[in-house]
Structures are given as structure tokens and as C-alpha cells.
Amino acid sequence: MENKPILHQIKELLQNAQLQQQIKAAANQTEAIKLIAIASAEKGYNFTVEAF
């Protein structure tokens, strides 16, 4: 599991062009946050939607 600050983790996630497109296409902020949370779990990062 990574031990990096949450902002650094999010910046790393947003380097993924596919994730960027999914976030842009999200219906609302809640959906965008869910996409980030799912991607973070896939990378082994440990933060939750509540952390946002």
C-alpha cells in the first residue's frame, strides 16, 4: 500500500487520460468523486469518499 499524501495520490490518478475523460463525463461531483475513489482503490491507495 502506498503511503503518500492524498493530494499526491489524486494527482497521480489524474495523469490517466481515461480517468480524466470519465470524470469529465460524470453527471455530477458525487459521481466524479466515486470514480476517483474506485481508481484509488485499484492503485492500492487508502482513502474513502468521506475523506474528500
Buried (B, 14 or more C-beta within 10 A) or exposed (E): EEEEEEEEBBEBBEEEEEBEEBBEEBEEEEEBBEBBBEBBEEEEBEBEEEEE
